[in-house]
Amino acid sequence: MTAKPNLSSGRSYLAIPGPSVMPDAVLRAMHRAAPNIYAGELPDMMPKLVQDLRRVAGTADNVAMYIGNGHATWEAALANVITPGDQVLVASTGRFAHGWAETARALGASVQMIEFGMHAPLDPDQIETALRADTDGRIKAVMAVHVDTSTSIKSNIKDLRGAIDAAGHPALLMVDCIASLGCDPFLMDDWGVDVMVAASQKGLMVPPGMGFVFFSDKAARHRAARVGVSPYWDWAPRAAPGEFYQYWCGTAPTHHLYGLRAALDMIHDEGLTQVWARHARLAEAVWAACESWQEGGALNLNVPNRAHRSAAVTALSMAPPMATRLRNWTERKLGLTLGIGLGMAPPDDPAWHGFFRLGHMGHVNGHMILGLIGGIEAGMTALAVPHGGKGTAAAATVIAGV
Ligand SMILES: *Cc1c(COP(=O)(O)O)cnc(C)c1O
């Protein structure tokens, strides 16, 4: 009797929305002895690194770096512009807006939340109305998430700026681009964003551990007018350090910097607009497959309108507990890990097992996405989920169009 083969040996594939797949070039760049942090290559490479990082964000203004994850940047950004008692207006399209709002609340802000549901982007008109109602200018910042990773909704940040301007309101525009930076097009200066936060482990393809707060000169003036900014979170010395250690208020994340250098080289060698176009096409392939499976009755895409979906992540649902069974199957049988659902149902609710997400951010290409789609289709076949059998072909047709 021949043994039933297990097909999980080989390179595993973590297809979750962060941490993303890391390029070998990034890993190789990090594999080295501890570098000197007082002189030489590492301090010398900083000006170009900062410049290349700002290019990814589309800003000529400032960036402060932190040893921390996305949550650290949420706090860092707020700590520089919000004083206890200030009001902030938060546009929610999923779990991550709530997380950032909770941080603001914990720092003493009074949070006005506008809910836009779990299936469609924020509506700038409602933001404009809320700002017009703030006749005594109490709202200090409008906070939004470009791509909410829990729902995979992408909002239009340029139109959000338009709404703030139309209301003639002085509030700062603060945007979470942790999922979208380096995946979905984002132009900080062109779109009039004052503060933008990002982290290393998603579109930037570096291990978790570095966070970035980009800020406009207008936001810098807000900071300058404030007293009592916590010295660790203060973005001013980090963005304009006199000494190398001031970039991080202490020891540098030495190996992450080498990894980030390699990742930025890859992004700019490919070209940022090409990086966006690659993500757009790969996402289209994912959607074509999922829409086909949806017709077959297997699952539902969380965001019905393609124009409202992110190119970095896709949130899906199936009849519970099928999503969990599918994730378990692809991981155990194929070495392919799919993302859990986030913020759609409490973890102790049986409904939780009906949600899952696909990460397609960063270092991904055509054959990986076809492997992801083919792996899911194989899983649905093995688990007898009716899906129509045409998802992989639909994705291949999109990929064939390059
Ligand atoms: C991942 C993510 C975060 C949180 O980042 P951590 O590094 O896990 O703290 C916040 N916002 C968005 C949109 C994200 O995708």
The ligand as a MOL file (V3000), in Angstrom:
LIG
                    3D

  0  0  0     0  0            999 V3000
M  V30 BEGIN CTAB
M  V30 COUNTS 15 15 0 0 0
M  V30 BEGIN ATOM
M  V30 1 C -1.8490 45.5710 10.9660 0
M  V30 2 C -2.6080 46.8290 11.1450 0
M  V30 3 C -2.5690 47.5550 12.3350 0
M  V30 4 C -1.8650 47.0770 13.5590 0
M  V30 5 O -0.5180 46.8660 13.3810 0
M  V30 6 P 0.3180 46.0650 14.4950 0
M  V30 7 O 1.6730 46.0390 13.9180 0
M  V30 8 O -0.3250 44.7150 14.6010 0
M  V30 9 O 0.2270 46.8100 15.7550 0
M  V30 10 C -3.2460 48.7500 12.3990 0
M  V30 11 N -3.9500 49.2170 11.3490 0
M  V30 12 C -4.0340 48.5400 10.1870 0
M  V30 13 C -4.8390 49.0970 9.0680 0
M  V30 14 C -3.3670 47.3200 10.0590 0
M  V30 15 O -3.4510 46.6330 8.9170 0
M  V30 END ATOM
M  V30 BEGIN BOND
M  V30 1 1 1 2
M  V30 2 1 2 3
M  V30 3 2 2 14
M  V30 4 1 3 4
M  V30 5 2 3 10
M  V30 6 1 4 5
M  V30 7 1 5 6
M  V30 8 2 6 7
M  V30 9 1 6 8
M  V30 10 1 6 9
M  V30 11 1 10 11
M  V30 12 2 11 12
M  V30 13 1 12 13
M  V30 14 1 12 14
M  V30 15 1 14 15
M  V30 END BOND
M  V30 END CTAB
M  END
